[in-house]
Amino acid sequence: MIIEVTNIPNPEITCSNCQACCCRLQVIIISETGVPEKYIEESDWGGDVMQRLDDGWCVALDRETKMCTIYENRPWVCREFEMASYECEVERSENGL
């Protein structure tokens, strides 16, 4: 018997019903997307990362709307983090969603 495994995203997971838990992850700047310099800092290991405020959230996150204020210029890593992906589900579950 052959069992085919497919990666079908959970339709119940959308960015609109999330509390932007992915915006608490460390975001490494690995390509030029136009992220404003004021949002970038050097990490302890010497790489460029998105700044996070004392509350742990990305500095570019609007705290009231949970929307990215630099969406058109967001880092490559943020562009590749797929809604309802395995990584998304892990972050949501770790944040009680």
Biopython code that builds the backbone (N, CA, C, O; Angstrom):
import numpy as np
from Bio.PDB.StructureBuilder import StructureBuilder

atoms = [
    (1, "MET", "N", (0.834, -1.166, 0.000)),
    (1, "MET", "CA", (0.000, 0.000, 0.000)),
    (1, "MET", "C", (0.890, 1.245, 0.000)),
    (1, "MET", "O", (1.837, 1.339, 0.781)),
    (2, "ILE", "N", (0.586, 2.177, -0.863)),
    (2, "ILE", "CA", (1.323, 3.433, -0.940)),
    (2, "ILE", "C", (0.459, 4.524, -0.327)),
    (2, "ILE", "O", (-0.703, 4.707, -0.692)),
    (3, "ILE", "N", (1.056, 5.240, 0.613)),
    (3, "ILE", "CA", (0.347, 6.354, 1.242)),
    (3, "ILE", "C", (1.003, 7.639, 0.771)),
    (3, "ILE", "O", (2.206, 7.834, 0.944)),
    (4, "GLU", "N", (0.219, 8.499, 0.185)),
    (4, "GLU", "CA", (0.739, 9.768, -0.303)),
    (4, "GLU", "C", (0.508, 10.836, 0.758)),
    (4, "GLU", "O", (-0.612, 11.030, 1.232)),
    (5, "VAL", "N", (1.570, 11.515, 1.116)),
    (5, "VAL", "CA", (1.480, 12.592, 2.095)),
    (5, "VAL", "C", (1.530, 13.908, 1.347)),
    (5, "VAL", "O", (2.446, 14.158, 0.564)),
    (6, "THR", "N", (0.553, 14.731, 1.592)),
    (6, "THR", "CA", (0.546, 16.044, 0.961)),
    (6, "THR", "C", (0.580, 17.110, 2.034)),
    (6, "THR", "O", (0.129, 16.890, 3.158)),
    (7, "ASN", "N", (1.106, 18.243, 1.688)),
    (7, "ASN", "CA", (1.191, 19.349, 2.621)),
    (7, "ASN", "C", (0.054, 20.317, 2.325)),
    (7, "ASN", "O", (0.246, 21.334, 1.659)),
    (8, "ILE", "N", (-1.128, 19.988, 2.826)),
    (8, "ILE", "CA", (-2.297, 20.825, 2.616)),
    (8, "ILE", "C", (-2.425, 21.762, 3.805)),
    (8, "ILE", "O", (-2.575, 21.311, 4.940)),
    (9, "PRO", "N", (-2.366, 23.072, 3.549)),
    (9, "PRO", "CA", (-2.471, 24.017, 4.666)),
    (9, "PRO", "C", (-3.828, 23.936, 5.347)),
    (9, "PRO", "O", (-4.845, 23.659, 4.711)),
    (10, "ASN", "N", (-3.825, 24.177, 6.619)),
    (10, "ASN", "CA", (-5.048, 24.189, 7.406)),
    (10, "ASN", "C", (-5.832, 25.451, 7.053)),
    (10, "ASN", "O", (-5.342, 26.555, 7.295)),
    (11, "PRO", "N", (-7.033, 25.322, 6.490)),
    (11, "PRO", "CA", (-7.798, 26.502, 6.068)),
    (11, "PRO", "C", (-8.258, 27.368, 7.240)),
    (11, "PRO", "O", (-8.682, 28.505, 7.034)),
    (12, "GLU", "N", (-8.181, 26.845, 8.468)),
    (12, "GLU", "CA", (-8.572, 27.629, 9.634)),
    (12, "GLU", "C", (-7.488, 28.595, 10.073)),
    (12, "GLU", "O", (-7.734, 29.478, 10.895)),
    (13, "ILE", "N", (-6.287, 28.434, 9.530)),
    (13, "ILE", "CA", (-5.179, 29.308, 9.903)),
    (13, "ILE", "C", (-5.028, 30.409, 8.859)),
    (13, "ILE", "O", (-4.730, 30.144, 7.694)),
    (14, "THR", "N", (-5.234, 31.622, 9.290)),
    (14, "THR", "CA", (-5.025, 32.783, 8.428)),
    (14, "THR", "C", (-4.325, 33.867, 9.238)),
    (14, "THR", "O", (-4.375, 33.864, 10.468)),
    (15, "CYS", "N", (-3.689, 34.769, 8.556)),
    (15, "CYS", "CA", (-3.034, 35.879, 9.250)),
    (15, "CYS", "C", (-4.058, 36.757, 9.958)),
    (15, "CYS", "O", (-3.741, 37.394, 10.963)),
    (16, "SER", "N", (-5.279, 36.795, 9.444)),
    (16, "SER", "CA", (-6.300, 37.652, 10.043)),
    (16, "SER", "C", (-6.809, 37.128, 11.384)),
    (16, "SER", "O", (-7.388, 37.891, 12.158)),
    (17, "ASN", "N", (-6.603, 35.825, 11.679)),
    (17, "ASN", "CA", (-7.043, 35.314, 12.975)),
    (17, "ASN", "C", (-5.851, 34.946, 13.860)),
    (17, "ASN", "O", (-5.969, 34.116, 14.763)),
    (18, "CYS", "N", (-4.735, 35.556, 13.598)),
    (18, "CYS", "CA", (-3.507, 35.302, 14.349)),
    (18, "CYS", "C", (-3.127, 36.562, 15.124)),
    (18, "CYS", "O", (-3.599, 37.656, 14.815)),
    (19, "GLN", "N", (-2.302, 36.406, 16.097)),
    (19, "GLN", "CA", (-1.802, 37.552, 16.851)),
    (19, "GLN", "C", (-0.349, 37.856, 16.474)),
    (19, "GLN", "O", (0.441, 38.289, 17.313)),
    (20, "ALA", "N", (-0.012, 37.625, 15.213)),
    (20, "ALA", "CA", (1.315, 37.949, 14.672)),
    (20, "ALA", "C", (2.442, 37.292, 15.458)),
    (20, "ALA", "O", (3.484, 37.905, 15.691)),
    (21, "CYS", "N", (2.227, 36.035, 15.869)),
    (21, "CYS", "CA", (3.250, 35.365, 16.674)),
    (21, "CYS", "C", (4.567, 35.201, 15.917)),
    (21, "CYS", "O", (5.623, 35.108, 16.542)),
    (22, "CYS", "N", (4.525, 35.163, 14.586)),
    (22, "CYS", "CA", (5.778, 35.070, 13.829)),
    (22, "CYS", "C", (6.603, 36.343, 13.977)),
    (22, "CYS", "O", (7.804, 36.332, 13.706)),
    (23, "CYS", "N", (5.982, 37.432, 14.398)),
    (23, "CYS", "CA", (6.684, 38.700, 14.568)),
    (23, "CYS", "C", (7.472, 38.764, 15.868)),
    (23, "CYS", "O", (8.018, 39.811, 16.216)),
    (24, "ARG", "N", (7.532, 37.652, 16.582)),
    (24, "ARG", "CA", (8.375, 37.550, 17.772)),
    (24, "ARG", "C", (9.667, 36.784, 17.475)),
    (24, "ARG", "O", (10.560, 36.712, 18.319)),
    (25, "LEU", "N", (9.758, 36.219, 16.283)),
    (25, "LEU", "CA", (10.952, 35.459, 15.903)),
    (25, "LEU", "C", (12.089, 36.394, 15.523)),
    (25, "LEU", "O", (11.860, 37.513, 15.065)),
    (26, "GLN", "N", (13.321, 35.924, 15.717)),
    (26, "GLN", "CA", (14.453, 36.718, 15.247)),
    (26, "GLN", "C", (14.489, 36.652, 13.726)),
    (26, "GLN", "O", (14.455, 35.568, 13.144)),
    (27, "VAL", "N", (14.556, 37.797, 13.093)),
    (27, "VAL", "CA", (14.551, 37.876, 11.633)),
    (27, "VAL", "C", (15.916, 38.334, 11.161)),
    (27, "VAL", "O", (16.338, 39.460, 11.428)),
    (28, "ILE", "N", (16.595, 37.453, 10.462)),
    (28, "ILE", "CA", (17.919, 37.749, 9.918)),
    (28, "ILE", "C", (17.751, 38.420, 8.565)),
    (28, "ILE", "O", (16.970, 37.966, 7.729)),
    (29, "ILE", "N", (18.481, 39.493, 8.354)),
    (29, "ILE", "CA", (18.455, 40.194, 7.069)),
    (29, "ILE", "C", (19.492, 39.517, 6.171)),
    (29, "ILE", "O", (20.695, 39.649, 6.393)),
    (30, "ILE", "N", (19.012, 38.788, 5.150)),
    (30, "ILE", "CA", (19.939, 38.055, 4.289)),
    (30, "ILE", "C", (19.923, 38.531, 2.849)),
    (30, "ILE", "O", (20.717, 38.066, 2.031)),
    (31, "SER", "N", (19.029, 39.453, 2.533)),
    (31, "SER", "CA", (19.004, 40.006, 1.185)),
    (31, "SER", "C", (18.450, 41.426, 1.254)),
    (31, "SER", "O", (17.849, 41.819, 2.254)),
    (32, "GLU", "N", (18.651, 42.170, 0.214)),
    (32, "GLU", "CA", (18.196, 43.554, 0.170)),
    (32, "GLU", "C", (16.754, 43.606, -0.317)),
    (32, "GLU", "O", (16.467, 43.279, -1.468)),
    (33, "THR", "N", (15.850, 44.019, 0.567)),
    (33, "THR", "CA", (14.448, 44.184, 0.180)),
    (33, "THR", "C", (13.975, 45.612, 0.418)),
    (33, "THR", "O", (12.823, 45.946, 0.141)),
    (34, "GLY", "N", (14.864, 46.450, 0.930)),
    (34, "GLY", "CA", (14.502, 47.836, 1.196)),
    (34, "GLY", "C", (14.086, 48.102, 2.624)),
    (34, "GLY", "O", (13.465, 49.128, 2.905)),
    (35, "VAL", "N", (14.417, 47.191, 3.541)),
    (35, "VAL", "CA", (14.099, 47.422, 4.947)),
    (35, "VAL", "C", (14.807, 48.707, 5.381)),
    (35, "VAL", "O", (16.022, 48.819, 5.213)),
    (36, "PRO", "N", (14.080, 49.668, 5.932)),
    (36, "PRO", "CA", (14.725, 50.901, 6.387)),
    (36, "PRO", "C", (15.798, 50.616, 7.440)),
    (36, "PRO", "O", (15.592, 49.806, 8.344)),
    (37, "GLU", "N", (16.919, 51.275, 7.318)),
    (37, "GLU", "CA", (18.052, 51.066, 8.231)),
    (37, "GLU", "C", (17.667, 51.249, 9.691)),
    (37, "GLU", "O", (18.231, 50.591, 10.566)),
    (38, "LYS", "N", (16.710, 52.137, 9.966)),
    (38, "LYS", "CA", (16.340, 52.401, 11.358)),
    (38, "LYS", "C", (15.718, 51.184, 12.044)),
    (38, "LYS", "O", (15.600, 51.164, 13.269)),
    (39, "TYR", "N", (15.318, 50.164, 11.267)),
    (39, "TYR", "CA", (14.736, 48.953, 11.830)),
    (39, "TYR", "C", (15.743, 47.806, 11.957)),
    (39, "TYR", "O", (15.392, 46.722, 12.423)),
    (40, "ILE", "N", (16.976, 48.038, 11.548)),
    (40, "ILE", "CA", (17.994, 46.986, 11.531)),
    (40, "ILE", "C", (19.018, 47.236, 12.633)),
    (40, "ILE", "O", (19.409, 48.375, 12.891)),
    (41, "GLU", "N", (19.440, 46.161, 13.271)),
    (41, "GLU", "CA", (20.515, 46.250, 14.252)),
    (41, "GLU", "C", (21.471, 45.083, 14.044)),
    (41, "GLU", "O", (21.141, 44.112, 13.362)),
    (42, "GLU", "N", (22.637, 45.182, 14.626)),
    (42, "GLU", "CA", (23.614, 44.096, 14.538)),
    (42, "GLU", "C", (23.395, 43.158, 15.714)),
    (42, "GLU", "O", (23.272, 43.594, 16.859)),
    (43, "SER", "N", (23.349, 41.865, 15.417)),
    (43, "SER", "CA", (23.145, 40.867, 16.468)),
    (43, "SER", "C", (24.439, 40.636, 17.241)),
    (43, "SER", "O", (25.497, 41.146, 16.873)),
    (44, "ASP", "N", (24.339, 39.859, 18.320)),
    (44, "ASP", "CA", (25.513, 39.512, 19.117)),
    (44, "ASP", "C", (26.555, 38.759, 18.305)),
    (44, "ASP", "O", (27.747, 38.839, 18.600)),
    (45, "TRP", "N", (26.114, 38.023, 17.277)),
    (45, "TRP", "CA", (27.020, 37.231, 16.452)),
    (45, "TRP", "C", (27.475, 37.985, 15.208)),
    (45, "TRP", "O", (28.173, 37.415, 14.369)),
    (46, "GLY", "N", (27.090, 39.264, 15.069)),
    (46, "GLY", "CA", (27.610, 40.106, 13.998)),
    (46, "GLY", "C", (26.764, 40.227, 12.750)),
    (46, "GLY", "O", (27.158, 40.933, 11.822)),
    (47, "GLY", "N", (25.609, 39.564, 12.685)),
    (47, "GLY", "CA", (24.741, 39.653, 11.511)),
    (47, "GLY", "C", (23.691, 40.737, 11.678)),
    (47, "GLY", "O", (23.401, 41.166, 12.794)),
    (48, "ASP", "N", (23.131, 41.172, 10.575)),
    (48, "ASP", "CA", (22.049, 42.154, 10.607)),
    (48, "ASP", "C", (20.734, 41.443, 10.873)),
    (48, "ASP", "O", (20.427, 40.432, 10.242)),
    (49, "VAL", "N", (19.959, 41.975, 11.809)),
    (49, "VAL", "CA", (18.654, 41.435, 12.165)),
    (49, "VAL", "C", (17.664, 42.585, 12.338)),
    (49, "VAL", "O", (18.047, 43.740, 12.527)),
    (50, "MET", "N", (16.383, 42.234, 12.269)),
    (50, "MET", "CA", (15.357, 43.226, 12.578)),
    (50, "MET", "C", (15.395, 43.499, 14.075)),
    (50, "MET", "O", (15.547, 42.581, 14.881)),
    (51, "GLN", "N", (15.255, 44.761, 14.434)),
    (51, "GLN", "CA", (15.203, 45.118, 15.847)),
    (51, "GLN", "C", (13.931, 44.567, 16.475)),
    (51, "GLN", "O", (12.886, 44.480, 15.830)),
    (52, "ARG", "N", (14.040, 44.203, 17.722)),
    (52, "ARG", "CA", (12.861, 43.832, 18.505)),
    (52, "ARG", "C", (12.855, 44.718, 19.735)),
    (52, "ARG", "O", (13.904, 45.016, 20.307)),
    (53, "LEU", "N", (11.684, 45.128, 20.129)),
    (53, "LEU", "CA", (11.557, 45.984, 21.300)),
    (53, "LEU", "C", (11.613, 45.140, 22.568)),
    (53, "LEU", "O", (11.666, 43.912, 22.497)),
    (54, "ASP", "N", (11.601, 45.785, 23.710)),
    (54, "ASP", "CA", (11.711, 45.084, 24.986)),
    (54, "ASP", "C", (10.607, 44.049, 25.192)),
    (54, "ASP", "O", (10.794, 43.090, 25.942)),
    (55, "ASP", "N", (9.461, 44.230, 24.538)),
    (55, "ASP", "CA", (8.362, 43.268, 24.666)),
    (55, "ASP", "C", (8.547, 42.041, 23.784)),
    (55, "ASP", "O", (7.730, 41.121, 23.826)),
    (56, "GLY", "N", (9.618, 42.014, 22.979)),
    (56, "GLY", "CA", (9.918, 40.870, 22.130)),
    (56, "GLY", "C", (9.374, 40.957, 20.722)),
    (56, "GLY", "O", (9.739, 40.140, 19.876)),
    (57, "TRP", "N", (8.516, 41.917, 20.443)),
    (57, "TRP", "CA", (7.910, 42.062, 19.127)),
    (57, "TRP", "C", (8.819, 42.824, 18.182)),
    (57, "TRP", "O", (9.608, 43.666, 18.610)),
    (58, "CYS", "N", (8.706, 42.529, 16.906)),
    (58, "CYS", "CA", (9.443, 43.229, 15.858)),
    (58, "CYS", "C", (9.100, 44.719, 15.910)),
    (58, "CYS", "O", (7.946, 45.096, 16.114)),
    (59, "VAL", "N", (10.103, 45.541, 15.725)),
    (59, "VAL", "CA", (9.917, 46.988, 15.776)),
    (59, "VAL", "C", (8.995, 47.491, 14.662)),
    (59, "VAL", "O", (8.411, 48.566, 14.798)),
    (60, "ALA", "N", (8.850, 46.746, 13.572)),
    (60, "ALA", "CA", (8.019, 47.180, 12.445)),
    (60, "ALA", "C", (6.550, 46.763, 12.587)),
    (60, "ALA", "O", (5.738, 47.060, 11.710)),
    (61, "LEU", "N", (6.206, 46.085, 13.673)),
    (61, "LEU", "CA", (4.832, 45.628, 13.871)),
    (61, "LEU", "C", (4.000, 46.726, 14.515)),
    (61, "LEU", "O", (4.382, 47.283, 15.544)),
    (62, "ASP", "N", (2.864, 47.033, 13.907)),
    (62, "ASP", "CA", (1.908, 47.957, 14.514)),
    (62, "ASP", "C", (1.214, 47.177, 15.626)),
    (62, "ASP", "O", (0.516, 46.200, 15.352)),
    (63, "ARG", "N", (1.395, 47.589, 16.856)),
    (63, "ARG", "CA", (0.895, 46.834, 18.001)),
    (63, "ARG", "C", (-0.627, 46.771, 18.069)),
    (63, "ARG", "O", (-1.178, 45.826, 18.634)),
    (64, "GLU", "N", (-1.312, 47.754, 17.506)),
    (64, "GLU", "CA", (-2.779, 47.752, 17.573)),
    (64, "GLU", "C", (-3.403, 46.884, 16.491)),
    (64, "GLU", "O", (-4.340, 46.135, 16.769)),
    (65, "THR", "N", (-2.904, 46.969, 15.264)),
    (65, "THR", "CA", (-3.501, 46.219, 14.159)),
    (65, "THR", "C", (-2.839, 44.866, 13.936)),
    (65, "THR", "O", (-3.389, 44.014, 13.238)),
    (66, "LYS", "N", (-1.663, 44.662, 14.524)),
    (66, "LYS", "CA", (-0.842, 43.454, 14.310)),
    (66, "LYS", "C", (-0.466, 43.309, 12.832)),
    (66, "LYS", "O", (-0.323, 42.194, 12.330)),
    (67, "MET", "N", (-0.310, 44.429, 12.148)),
    (67, "MET", "CA", (0.079, 44.448, 10.742)),
    (67, "MET", "C", (1.499, 45.011, 10.634)),
    (67, "MET", "O", (1.915, 45.834, 11.449)),
    (68, "CYS", "N", (2.224, 44.562, 9.627)),
    (68, "CYS", "CA", (3.580, 45.029, 9.373)),
    (68, "CYS", "C", (3.530, 46.435, 8.769)),
    (68, "CYS", "O", (2.820, 46.678, 7.793)),
    (69, "THR", "N", (4.284, 47.344, 9.358)),
    (69, "THR", "CA", (4.294, 48.725, 8.865)),
    (69, "THR", "C", (5.221, 48.909, 7.671)),
    (69, "THR", "O", (5.206, 49.959, 7.030)),
    (70, "ILE", "N", (6.025, 47.899, 7.370)),
    (70, "ILE", "CA", (6.934, 47.968, 6.212)),
    (70, "ILE", "C", (6.698, 46.786, 5.280)),
    (70, "ILE", "O", (7.637, 46.271, 4.674)),
    (71, "TYR", "N", (5.450, 46.358, 5.167)),
    (71, "TYR", "CA", (5.107, 45.144, 4.445)),
    (71, "TYR", "C", (5.736, 45.066, 3.059)),
    (71, "TYR", "O", (6.272, 44.019, 2.695)),
    (72, "GLU", "N", (5.687, 46.122, 2.290)),
    (72, "GLU", "CA", (6.250, 46.117, 0.930)),
    (72, "GLU", "C", (7.770, 45.984, 0.940)),
    (72, "GLU", "O", (8.362, 45.584, -0.063)),
    (73, "ASN", "N", (8.406, 46.313, 2.058)),
    (73, "ASN", "CA", (9.863, 46.242, 2.171)),
    (73, "ASN", "C", (10.306, 45.253, 3.245)),
    (73, "ASN", "O", (11.437, 45.320, 3.725)),
    (74, "ARG", "N", (9.420, 44.338, 3.621)),
    (74, "ARG", "CA", (9.746, 43.382, 4.681)),
    (74, "ARG", "C", (10.911, 42.489, 4.262)),
    (74, "ARG", "O", (11.155, 42.296, 3.071)),
    (75, "PRO", "N", (11.626, 41.947, 5.242)),
    (75, "PRO", "CA", (12.763, 41.069, 4.943)),
    (75, "PRO", "C", (12.348, 39.820, 4.172)),
    (75, "PRO", "O", (11.188, 39.410, 4.195)),
    (76, "TRP", "N", (13.318, 39.232, 3.494)),
    (76, "TRP", "CA", (13.096, 38.026, 2.704)),
    (76, "TRP", "C", (12.540, 36.900, 3.578)),
    (76, "TRP", "O", (11.635, 36.177, 3.162)),
    (77, "VAL", "N", (13.081, 36.752, 4.785)),
    (77, "VAL", "CA", (12.628, 35.684, 5.686)),
    (77, "VAL", "C", (11.137, 35.832, 5.973)),
    (77, "VAL", "O", (10.421, 34.832, 6.018)),
    (78, "CYS", "N", (10.665, 37.035, 6.164)),
    (78, "CYS", "CA", (9.238, 37.272, 6.413)),
    (78, "CYS", "C", (8.407, 36.931, 5.178)),
    (78, "CYS", "O", (7.287, 36.434, 5.294)),
    (79, "ARG", "N", (8.960, 37.199, 4.003)),
    (79, "ARG", "CA", (8.252, 36.878, 2.764)),
    (79, "ARG", "C", (8.112, 35.371, 2.581)),
    (79, "ARG", "O", (7.127, 34.901, 2.010)),
    (80, "GLU", "N", (9.086, 34.621, 3.060)),
    (80, "GLU", "CA", (9.107, 33.172, 2.878)),
    (80, "GLU", "C", (8.361, 32.414, 3.976)),
    (80, "GLU", "O", (8.061, 31.232, 3.809)),
    (81, "PHE", "N", (8.063, 33.064, 5.077)),
    (81, "PHE", "CA", (7.345, 32.407, 6.176)),
    (81, "PHE", "C", (5.896, 32.286, 5.750)),
    (81, "PHE", "O", (5.165, 33.277, 5.752)),
    (82, "GLU", "N", (5.472, 31.096, 5.387)),
    (82, "GLU", "CA", (4.156, 30.892, 4.787)),
    (82, "GLU", "C", (3.053, 30.709, 5.819)),
    (82, "GLU", "O", (3.196, 29.977, 6.798)),
    (83, "MET", "N", (1.963, 31.390, 5.567)),
    (83, "MET", "CA", (0.769, 31.230, 6.388)),
    (83, "MET", "C", (0.336, 29.762, 6.351)),
    (83, "MET", "O", (0.265, 29.154, 5.284)),
    (84, "ALA", "N", (0.052, 29.210, 7.516)),
    (84, "ALA", "CA", (-0.430, 27.835, 7.693)),
    (84, "ALA", "C", (0.638, 26.776, 7.409)),
    (84, "ALA", "O", (0.316, 25.590, 7.334)),
    (85, "SER", "N", (1.894, 27.179, 7.251)),
    (85, "SER", "CA", (2.964, 26.206, 7.068)),
    (85, "SER", "C", (3.220, 25.491, 8.396)),
    (85, "SER", "O", (2.670, 25.875, 9.428)),
    (86, "TYR", "N", (4.036, 24.475, 8.366)),
    (86, "TYR", "CA", (4.389, 23.754, 9.586)),
    (86, "TYR", "C", (4.975, 24.717, 10.618)),
    (86, "TYR", "O", (4.605, 24.679, 11.792)),
    (87, "GLU", "N", (5.889, 25.577, 10.173)),
    (87, "GLU", "CA", (6.532, 26.528, 11.071)),
    (87, "GLU", "C", (5.500, 27.479, 11.681)),
    (87, "GLU", "O", (5.573, 27.814, 12.864)),
    (88, "CYS", "N", (4.558, 27.901, 10.873)),
    (88, "CYS", "CA", (3.481, 28.780, 11.345)),
    (88, "CYS", "C", (2.660, 28.074, 12.411)),
    (88, "CYS", "O", (2.368, 28.651, 13.458)),
    (89, "GLU", "N", (2.290, 26.833, 12.152)),
    (89, "GLU", "CA", (1.494, 26.078, 13.123)),
    (89, "GLU", "C", (2.242, 25.888, 14.436)),
    (89, "GLU", "O", (1.642, 25.967, 15.508)),
    (90, "VAL", "N", (3.559, 25.636, 14.361)),
    (90, "VAL", "CA", (4.363, 25.484, 15.569)),
    (90, "VAL", "C", (4.354, 26.777, 16.372)),
    (90, "VAL", "O", (4.123, 26.750, 17.581)),
    (91, "GLU", "N", (4.597, 27.891, 15.730)),
    (91, "GLU", "CA", (4.601, 29.184, 16.427)),
    (91, "GLU", "C", (3.243, 29.476, 17.041)),
    (91, "GLU", "O", (3.162, 29.939, 18.179)),
    (92, "ARG", "N", (2.187, 29.213, 16.306)),
    (92, "ARG", "CA", (0.839, 29.447, 16.835)),
    (92, "ARG", "C", (0.574, 28.571, 18.050)),
    (92, "ARG", "O", (0.029, 29.045, 19.046)),
    (93, "SER", "N", (0.951, 27.305, 17.981)),
    (93, "SER", "CA", (0.683, 26.408, 19.116)),
    (93, "SER", "C", (1.504, 26.809, 20.336)),
    (93, "SER", "O", (1.026, 26.690, 21.464)),
    (94, "GLU", "N", (2.723, 27.278, 20.131)),
    (94, "GLU", "CA", (3.554, 27.710, 21.239)),
    (94, "GLU", "C", (3.036, 28.998, 21.886)),
    (94, "GLU", "O", (3.383, 29.316, 23.023)),
    (95, "ASN", "N", (2.204, 29.730, 21.146)),
    (95, "ASN", "CA", (1.628, 30.970, 21.650)),
    (95, "ASN", "C", (0.152, 30.799, 22.032)),
    (95, "ASN", "O", (-0.558, 31.781, 22.247)),
    (96, "GLY", "N", (-0.299, 29.548, 22.115)),
    (96, "GLY", "CA", (-1.654, 29.271, 22.581)),
    (96, "GLY", "C", (-2.763, 29.554, 21.579)),
    (96, "GLY", "O", (-3.916, 29.730, 21.972)),
    (97, "LEU", "N", (-2.434, 29.602, 20.284)),
    (97, "LEU", "CA", (-3.458, 29.853, 19.270)),
    (97, "LEU", "C", (-3.892, 28.564, 18.607)),
    (97, "LEU", "O", (-4.750, 28.582, 17.725)),
]
sb = StructureBuilder()
sb.init_structure("model")
sb.init_model(0)
sb.init_chain("A")
sb.init_seg("    ")
for serial, (resi, resn, name, xyz) in enumerate(atoms, 1):
    if name == "N":
        sb.init_residue(resn, " ", resi, " ")
    sb.init_atom(name, np.array(xyz, "f"), 0.0, 1.0, " ", f" {name:<3s}", serial, name[0])
structure = sb.get_structure()
